[in-house]
Amino acid sequence: MIDAYEGSAEWRQLRPATHKDYKKFLPVWRERYGDRRVATIDRAAVFKIRARHAETSNRQGNKAVAVLSALLSWAVDHGYRTDNPALKPKRLKVSGGYRAWIDAEIDTFLDKAPAHLKLACLLALGTGQRGSDLVKMTWAAYRGGEIEVTQAKTGERVWIPVHGRLAEALGTRKKTALTILTTERGRPYSVGWFQHDVSHAIRDAGLSGVVAHGWRTTALTWLADAGCSPHQIAAISGHTTLKMIEGYTRGVNKRELARAAVVKLKGKK
């Protein structure tokens, strides 16, 4: 079934980034479960598969179920079985996530990181995009004071105004490639090498508990703190639903409610 799925028209319609995500699981399942009948996969089997991947992290367990659900939906459409037992299980709780960086951590990184990664940090904080999109941004897409991005993960097209510190950094950056971000040698980045370089720079700066994707979290949190609506944030982030945005605005709303509550409490004294 996995072989057939990877040879299907539906598979070819998926974006390269989705192929990459799915291939973290499909070869493992082909090797581990390839001799088992598709019809015998039941709800209990789904949870066993999730539990095996959750040994790495709850996030991986949830991703495994999402990929398995997509695979089994395809199986239903093509007559391998009549139902999808991987639909809508309760998600495992994911603690921590990609937390936002605090100002002191950003200042430390910008002070100690090499110049090409300082620009990467400013580009991420100024645009709120994922690493996979940061490394694909081109100088040609930066015009009229904004950067145009077609997101690799969602296919969403967004336009981000550039100002302040990022605009200054881009204005003084020497262009050595078509892409804005380059390696220390001036070559375009792959996503994997970019993550590798940033991780090393974070450690070399003496920081811990933060990752590159946290820059996106920081940027979107800043937008929420500035009073941007979910729709305004989504115009930058490229989220196709507002549910994901609510996580950034919820904390701001709670802080405002708490401040209002304390003001009322003071009035009672």
ZITABEL-V125120 format. One record per residue. RES is the residue in three letters. PHI is phi in degrees with one decimal (NA if undefined). BURIAL is + if it has 24 or more other C-alpha atoms within 12 Angstrom, else -. Layout:
res->RES phi->PHI burial->BURIAL
res->RES phi->PHI burial->BURIAL
This chain:
res->MET phi->NA burial->+
res->ILE phi->-62.7 burial->+
res->ASP phi->-59.8 burial->-
res->ALA phi->-65.9 burial->-
res->TYR phi->-61.7 burial->+
res->GLU phi->-71.8 burial->-
res->GLY phi->-102.9 burial->-
res->SER phi->-89.6 burial->-
res->ALA phi->-65.0 burial->-
res->GLU phi->-62.7 burial->-
res->TRP phi->-63.6 burial->-
res->ARG phi->-66.8 burial->-
res->GLN phi->-79.4 burial->-
res->LEU phi->-71.7 burial->-
res->ARG phi->-74.0 burial->-
res->PRO phi->-54.3 burial->-
res->ALA phi->-63.7 burial->-
res->THR phi->-70.4 burial->+
res->HIS phi->-54.1 burial->-
res->LYS phi->-61.1 burial->-
res->ASP phi->-64.1 burial->-
res->TYR phi->-65.8 burial->+
res->LYS phi->-74.4 burial->-
res->LYS phi->-75.3 burial->-
res->PHE phi->-118.8 burial->+
res->LEU phi->-58.5 burial->+
res->PRO phi->-62.7 burial->-
res->VAL phi->-64.0 burial->-
res->TRP phi->-70.2 burial->+
res->ARG phi->-61.5 burial->-
res->GLU phi->-72.8 burial->-
res->ARG phi->-84.1 burial->-
res->TYR phi->-121.9 burial->-
res->GLY phi->-60.7 burial->-
res->ASP phi->-96.7 burial->-
res->ARG phi->-101.1 burial->-
res->ARG phi->-74.0 burial->-
res->VAL phi->-59.4 burial->+
res->ALA phi->-65.5 burial->-
res->THR phi->-87.4 burial->-
res->ILE phi->-73.3 burial->+
res->ASP phi->-120.2 burial->-
res->ARG phi->-60.2 burial->-
res->ALA phi->-62.9 burial->-
res->ALA phi->-64.6 burial->-
res->VAL phi->-59.9 burial->+
res->PHE phi->-70.8 burial->+
res->LYS phi->-67.1 burial->-
res->ILE phi->-64.5 burial->+
res->ARG phi->-61.1 burial->+
res->ALA phi->-62.0 burial->-
res->ARG phi->-63.6 burial->-
res->HIS phi->-75.1 burial->+
res->ALA phi->-70.6 burial->-
res->GLU phi->-62.7 burial->-
res->THR phi->-78.6 burial->-
res->SER phi->-170.5 burial->-
res->ASN phi->-62.1 burial->-
res->ARG phi->-61.4 burial->-
res->GLN phi->-66.6 burial->+
res->GLY phi->-61.8 burial->+
res->ASN phi->-66.1 burial->+
res->LYS phi->-64.5 burial->+
res->ALA phi->-60.2 burial->+
res->VAL phi->-65.4 burial->+
res->ALA phi->-62.9 burial->+
res->VAL phi->-68.7 burial->+
res->LEU phi->-63.2 burial->+
res->SER phi->-63.8 burial->+
res->ALA phi->-63.8 burial->+
res->LEU phi->-63.5 burial->+
res->LEU phi->-74.7 burial->+
res->SER phi->-64.5 burial->+
res->TRP phi->-63.0 burial->+
res->ALA phi->-62.2 burial->+
res->VAL phi->-64.2 burial->-
res->ASP phi->-63.5 burial->-
res->HIS phi->-112.6 burial->-
res->GLY phi->79.5 burial->-
res->TYR phi->-77.4 burial->-
res->ARG phi->-161.9 burial->-
res->THR phi->-105.9 burial->-
res->ASP phi->-144.2 burial->-
res->ASN phi->-119.2 burial->+
res->PRO phi->-74.2 burial->+
res->ALA phi->-96.8 burial->+
res->LEU phi->-74.5 burial->-
res->LYS phi->50.3 burial->-
res->PRO phi->-75.3 burial->-
res->LYS phi->-63.5 burial->-
res->ARG phi->-71.6 burial->-
res->LEU phi->-69.7 burial->-
res->LYS phi->-71.0 burial->-
res->VAL phi->-112.1 burial->-
res->SER phi->-91.8 burial->-
res->GLY phi->83.1 burial->-
res->GLY phi->64.7 burial->-
res->TYR phi->-98.3 burial->-
res->ARG phi->-71.4 burial->+
res->ALA phi->-69.5 burial->+
res->TRP phi->-80.5 burial->+
res->ILE phi->-87.3 burial->-
res->ASP phi->-57.5 burial->-
res->ALA phi->-63.8 burial->-
res->GLU phi->-68.1 burial->+
res->ILE phi->-63.7 burial->+
res->ASP phi->-61.5 burial->-
res->THR phi->-64.2 burial->-
res->PHE phi->-64.3 burial->+
res->LEU phi->-67.0 burial->+
res->ASP phi->-78.2 burial->-
res->LYS phi->-108.9 burial->-
res->ALA phi->-75.6 burial->+
res->PRO phi->-64.5 burial->+
res->ALA phi->-56.5 burial->+
res->HIS phi->-68.9 burial->+
res->LEU phi->-89.4 burial->+
res->LYS phi->-61.7 burial->+
res->LEU phi->-63.1 burial->+
res->ALA phi->-60.3 burial->+
res->CYS phi->-62.4 burial->+
res->LEU phi->-64.3 burial->+
res->LEU phi->-66.4 burial->+
res->ALA phi->-67.6 burial->+
res->LEU phi->-68.7 burial->+
res->GLY phi->-84.7 burial->+
res->THR phi->-118.7 burial->+
res->GLY phi->70.5 burial->+
res->GLN phi->-97.4 burial->+
res->ARG phi->-73.5 burial->+
res->GLY phi->-58.2 burial->+
res->SER phi->-63.8 burial->+
res->ASP phi->-93.0 burial->+
res->LEU phi->-59.4 burial->+
res->VAL phi->-72.9 burial->+
res->LYS phi->-96.2 burial->+
res->MET phi->-63.8 burial->+
res->THR phi->-112.6 burial->+
res->TRP phi->-63.9 burial->+
res->ALA phi->-64.6 burial->-
res->ALA phi->-83.7 burial->+
res->TYR phi->-102.0 burial->+
res->ARG phi->-153.9 burial->-
res->GLY phi->62.5 burial->-
res->GLY phi->77.4 burial->-
res->GLU phi->-145.1 burial->+
res->ILE phi->-110.6 burial->+
res->GLU phi->-95.3 burial->+
res->VAL phi->-134.0 burial->+
res->THR phi->-106.5 burial->+
res->GLN phi->-69.4 burial->+
res->ALA phi->-66.4 burial->+
res->LYS phi->-76.4 burial->+
res->THR phi->-109.1 burial->-
res->GLY phi->77.6 burial->-
res->GLU phi->-70.2 burial->-
res->ARG phi->-104.2 burial->-
res->VAL phi->-130.2 burial->+
res->TRP phi->-125.2 burial->+
res->ILE phi->-114.3 burial->+
res->PRO phi->-62.9 burial->-
res->VAL phi->-113.3 burial->+
res->HIS phi->-152.5 burial->-
res->GLY phi->61.2 burial->-
res->ARG phi->-63.3 burial->-
res->LEU phi->-67.4 burial->+
res->ALA phi->-60.4 burial->+
res->GLU phi->-65.0 burial->-
res->ALA phi->-65.3 burial->+
res->LEU phi->-67.3 burial->+
res->GLY phi->-68.3 burial->-
res->THR phi->-104.6 burial->-
res->ARG phi->-77.6 burial->-
res->LYS phi->-76.0 burial->-
res->LYS phi->-87.9 burial->-
res->THR phi->-116.8 burial->-
res->ALA phi->-155.3 burial->-
res->LEU phi->-68.5 burial->-
res->THR phi->-85.0 burial->+
res->ILE phi->-68.7 burial->+
res->LEU phi->-89.4 burial->+
res->THR phi->-139.8 burial->+
res->THR phi->-70.0 burial->+
res->GLU phi->-60.0 burial->-
res->ARG phi->-90.6 burial->-
res->GLY phi->85.1 burial->-
res->ARG phi->-105.0 burial->-
res->PRO phi->-60.0 burial->+
res->TYR phi->-88.3 burial->+
res->SER phi->-89.1 burial->-
res->VAL phi->-61.3 burial->+
res->GLY phi->-62.8 burial->-
res->TRP phi->-71.3 burial->-
res->PHE phi->-62.0 burial->+
res->GLN phi->-61.9 burial->+
res->HIS phi->-61.8 burial->-
res->ASP phi->-64.7 burial->+
res->VAL phi->-65.7 burial->+
res->SER phi->-60.1 burial->+
res->HIS phi->-65.9 burial->-
res->ALA phi->-65.7 burial->+
res->ILE phi->-61.7 burial->+
res->ARG phi->-65.6 burial->-
res->ASP phi->-65.0 burial->-
res->ALA phi->-81.9 burial->+
res->GLY phi->80.3 burial->-
res->LEU phi->-96.7 burial->+
res->SER phi->-148.6 burial->-
res->GLY phi->80.1 burial->-
res->VAL phi->-129.7 burial->+
res->VAL phi->-135.1 burial->+
res->ALA phi->-59.0 burial->+
res->HIS phi->-64.8 burial->+
res->GLY phi->-64.2 burial->+
res->TRP phi->-63.3 burial->+
res->ARG phi->-64.0 burial->+
res->THR phi->-57.5 burial->+
res->THR phi->-60.9 burial->+
res->ALA phi->-60.4 burial->+
res->LEU phi->-71.8 burial->+
res->THR phi->-67.0 burial->+
res->TRP phi->-60.0 burial->+
res->LEU phi->-61.5 burial->+
res->ALA phi->-64.5 burial->+
res->ASP phi->-63.0 burial->-
res->ALA phi->-78.6 burial->-
res->GLY phi->92.9 burial->-
res->CYS phi->-68.3 burial->-
res->SER phi->-77.2 burial->+
res->PRO phi->-54.3 burial->+
res->HIS phi->-65.8 burial->-
res->GLN phi->-66.9 burial->-
res->ILE phi->-64.8 burial->+
res->ALA phi->-63.3 burial->+
res->ALA phi->-65.5 burial->+
res->ILE phi->-91.3 burial->+
res->SER phi->-75.0 burial->+
res->GLY phi->84.0 burial->+
res->HIS phi->-60.7 burial->+
res->THR phi->-89.7 burial->-
res->THR phi->-129.5 burial->-
res->LEU phi->-84.6 burial->-
res->LYS phi->-60.3 burial->-
res->MET phi->-66.7 burial->-
res->ILE phi->-70.6 burial->+
res->GLU phi->-57.8 burial->-
res->GLY phi->-63.5 burial->-
res->TYR phi->-81.3 burial->+
res->THR phi->-84.9 burial->+
res->ARG phi->-60.2 burial->-
res->GLY phi->-63.4 burial->-
res->VAL phi->-63.7 burial->+
res->ASN phi->-61.5 burial->-
res->LYS phi->-65.9 burial->-
res->ARG phi->-64.4 burial->-
res->GLU phi->-63.9 burial->-
res->LEU phi->-64.8 burial->-
res->ALA phi->-65.3 burial->-
res->ARG phi->-62.8 burial->-
res->ALA phi->-63.0 burial->-
res->ALA phi->-65.1 burial->-
res->VAL phi->-66.8 burial->-
res->VAL phi->-59.0 burial->-
res->LYS phi->-66.3 burial->-
res->LEU phi->-64.2 burial->-
res->LYS phi->-61.6 burial->-
res->GLY phi->-68.8 burial->-
res->LYS phi->-84.3 burial->-
res->LYS phi->-88.0 burial->-
